[in-house]
Amino acid sequence: MLSMIVAMDVKRGIGKENKLLWHISEDLQYFKKLTSDRTVIMGRKTFESIGKPLPRRTNVILTRDVSYKAEGCLVYHSVDDVLSQYIKKEKEEVFIIGGEEIYRLFLPYADRLYITQVDGNFHADTFFPAVSSDEWELTSRQKGTQDTPCTYYFEIYDRKASESPRVHR
């Protein structure tokens, strides 16, 4: 199953100048809990903003730069290569973790979205793609418990069943 995990503000903002827009430790713990012992797929800029491979995960980087190397990571250069290697073969959940372009490229293939919805506008320069309620159903929503300047919710969306097969099915 291909899932996406993201935290975004009310205008779908996810970052600014290659950095997160906020620090909510409960959200970081949620991310760690869901993605540990799994494969995480990210773009080069997201990897470089993290600065090192995430521990206890298979780290996959998608980049157009065919000479790019990152110690402790697997590097791919096309969406098709990633899909054929991880999505079609993996029985376990695989996570797309950003950034903007990677979310946009993989959204048509995603089965589930884990969205931390932060109530606020943080003047972002990168955004999560729009999600249609025709295609996605909210299946879970829990209010965050950490005392922060903004209220936030942990939401899970599952792709609605459709009559036409999805691209990778």
N, C-alpha and C positions, 0 to 999 in steps of 0.2 A: 504494500500500500504506500502510495506517495502522499505525504502530508507536508503542509507548510506551517511554519511557526513564525509569528511576527507580533511585535507590539507597535501600535499605531495610535495617532491622535484622531480627533474628530474629522480632520480633513485628509485622513489616510497617510499623514506624514510619518516617516519611519526614521529619518536621520537628517543630519546637517553636517556638511563638511566631513563626511565619512565617520561621524561619531553618532552614538545614540543620543536621543533627545532628553532622556531622563535616567535616573538611577532608582529603580524600584527593586529592592532586594528580593521581595516575594516573587516578582516576575522572573528574575534571574534564577532563583531556585526552581521555579516551575519549568523554565527552559532546560535546566540541568537535569531535572528529574525525568522529563519526557525524552530527551535526546541521548542520555548516557547509555552506553552499550549499543548504540545504533549508528547508522551511517548518516552523516550530515553533508549536504551539498551546498556550496556557496560560490560566489564569484570571487575573483582575485581581490577586488577592493575590500570586500567584507573580510576576507582572510587577512589582508594587510592591516586592517583596522584592529583586528583581534591580536595580531602579532605573532601567533604561534598556533600549532594544532590544538584543538580542544581535546583535553584528556578523556580517556575512556570512550572514544568515538573513532569511527573510520572517517577521516576528513577528506572530502572530495572537493577539488577546486575546478571550476569551469572558467576558462579564459581563451581568448582568441590568440594570445601570444604563444606560439608553438615552442618557444625556447624557455618558457617559464618553468621554474622548478621551485618546489617548497619542501624542505625536509620534513618527513613524517606525514606527507599528504600525497594523495593520488591526483594527478592533473589530467584533465580532459579538455578537448577543444571543440566539442560539438554536443548539442542537446541529445542528438540521436545516440551518440556513443554512451552518454550517461544513462539514458533510458534503457538501452539494450544491456548494459552491464549491471545496473542496480535495480531498476524498477521491474523489469520483466522477470528477473531471476530471483530477487529477494522475496522471501515469504514474510519477513518482518517489515515493520514500518520504517521508511526512509524519510528523512526530513530535509526540506529546502529551508535554508536559514537566511537567505538574502544575497545580495541586495536587490534594489529596485528592478534592474534588468533581468536578474535570475528569476525573481518572482514572476515577472511578466512572461518570460519564456516557458516556465514550467506550469503556470496556472491551468492551461488547457488539459494537463495530464493529472492534476491533483485530485485526490479522493477526499481529503479532509483538510480543514484549515483550523489551526489553533491561533486565535487572535486575542491578544491582550489589548482591550479597547480602553484607551486613556482619555478621560473627559478633559480636553484642553486643546488649545491650538498653539503649537510650539515653533512655528515659522520654519518648517522643514524645507530642505532642497531635494529630498528623495521621498518617493511615495509608493505605497502598495497599490497595485492595480484595483480598479473598481470591481466589486463582486456583485453579481446579479442575484436577486432573490428568486428569479426564475430558475436558476441553476443550483443554488445553495440553500440549505435549510439549517437554521440555528437549532442545534440539538442540546446545547448546554450553555448556561450562563451563571457564573458565580461572581459575586462582588469580592474584590480584593480586601484583605483585612489589615494591611499595613497602613499606618497613619501617614499619609502623604498629602501634599498640597492639592492633588487632583484625585478624584474618585476613579477607579479603574475596575474593569470586569474581565474575567477569563471566559472567553466564548469559544465554543467548538461548533463548526459548521461542517456538515457532510453534504457531498454532492448528491443532488436529487437523481433518482433513477430516471432514465430517459429511454425513449424508444430507439433512438439512433445510437450505435456504439460509439464510445469515446475513441480518441485517436490511438491510444496504446492498447486497446482491448481487442 
